[in-house]
Amino acid sequence: MIQNLDLLAVGLTASAIGLMGFIIFLSDRKSVTNRAFFAFALLTILWGVTNFLQYKFVTIDATLATMRFNLFVAVWHSLAFLWFAIAFPARELRLPRWYTYGALPVSILVSALTFTPFVFARITELAPPGSITTPVNGPGIILFSIVTIGSLIIGVYQLLMRTGRSTGVERQQIRLVAIGMALTALLIVTFSVVLPVFLAQVSFLPFAALFMLPFLLLISYAIYQHRLFSLKILAVESLVFLIAAVTFIEILFSADPVLLGIRVFVLFVIIAAGVLLTRSVTREVEQRERIQELATELEAANRGQEGLIHFISHEVKGALGKSAGVLSLILEGDLGAV
């Protein structure tokens, strides 16, 4: 179990953020925030898997190719981080020009350079199995660091600025997400960029997936506080996650290839069924909330109708009283012959 802690960290984090990403995306596919979070979730899973695989190969070519692909994913992962920070919590948004014509083209260029010796020049010696190999850095590693760290810093800055401009519940939600993203960005910059690139300290890379936990915990709390999901939905999601986590732990101890394949298939079925179950519960909760809203509106309409009836009754009685007095004077001849 201790030897598989790196795989356990990747599996648990991937299950958690993957399940949350699918549920949030399917709840409103047209929302730019939901699409950005879904892209960030998928890239987080891919980034964690490539981090895990880069020290599992036994040849220099395969290890170098995996390391370069990991840097490629890292560039797009940081850009998705920035996209989500810009979009949150809007449903519709036009991306700023500096992102479309600045950050995006630069990220495309740098991600393409990660496949060349310009970033990772070569591997002179392969580390023992299970250990992380330290490659020879090229001059482009500085550009890679500037782009990835810059995207993370700008993303956190965007959220902090939006926190100051917002009010009420939205401000509390943005503040929580900003804190979570700041903690995650700090962990990524420290243990995935600064230590391995500039200090050749790579012992923390196998657990890079765990750097997402502060962000996941705080955004989950922010979602609940903002009532985007009810406690019932979160309970269903948590139950599905626990079942998936237990299944994943069973995969770690599977020695039989056939049993391993079956359990992997079961894990995917559990995640898919969990998404469908959560969507069903979400629709049920939305219907109940709509019924409650309609009941409240009906109660308000009834109160307004009662007030209108009382007002009309008062006005009619007043009019009849005045008319009775005038008719009495006419009939009694006080005003002359009729």
C-alpha positions, 0 to 999 in steps of 0.5 A: 500500500505504501509503495502505491501511494503515488498511484492512490493519490492520482486515483483519488484526485482524478476520481474526485475532480473528474466526477465534480467536473462532469456533474458541474458541466452537465448541470449547465452546458452553456455556462462558460464557467462550467465549461472552463471548470470541466476543461480544467478537471480533464487537464488536471487528470491528464496532468496527474497521470503524466506526472505518475507515468514519467518515472515508470518507463525503463527506457530513456526515449520513453521517459523523455517523451513522457516528460515532454508530454507532461510539460505540454499538458502543464502549459494547457493546465495552467491556461485552463486554470487562468480561463476558469479564474477569468470566467468564474462565476459568470454564465456568459462571458466574452474573453478579454483581448489580452487572453485571446491574442496574448496568453493563448498564442503564447501558450500554443507556442510554448506547448509546441516547444515542449516537444523539442530539445529547446525545453528538455534537452536530453536525459544522460542517465536513467534513474533506477525503476521507481525513481524520477529521472532528472533531465538536462534542461534547455534554455526554453525551460525558463520560458516554460516556467514564466508562462505556467507560473504567470498563468497561475499568478494572473488567474489568482489576481483576477479572482482577487480583483473580482472579490473587491468589486463584488458584494454579498453572497457572490463575494463570499463565493469568489473569495473561497474559490480565490483562496483555494486557487491561490493555495493550489497555485502556490503548491504547484509553483513550489513543488512542480516548477521551482523545486524540480526545475531550478533545484533538481528536487523531484521527490514531490512530483509523484504526489502532484495530484494532491495539490488540487485538494485545497481547490477542490475542498474550497470550491465544493464548499463555495458551491454548497454555500451558493446553493448551486447544489443542495446537501442531498446532491453533495451527499450522493456525489460523496457516496459515489466518490467513496465507492469509486475510491474503494474500487480504486484501492481494490485495483491497487491490490489486483495481481490477476490481469483479468481481475484488474481489467474487470475492476477497472471496468467496474470503476468506469461503470461506477463513475458513469452511473454516479454521474447519471444518478447525480443528474437525476437527483439534481433534476428532482431537487430543482423540481422541488425548489420550483414547486416551493417557489410556485407555492410561495408565489401562490401564497403571495398572490392569495394575500394580494387577492384578499387585500384587493377584496377588502379594498373593493368591499370597503369602497363599495360599502362607502359608495352605498352609504353615500348613495343611501343618504342622498336617496333618503333626502330625495324620497323624503322631499327635502330636496323638493318634489321628485 
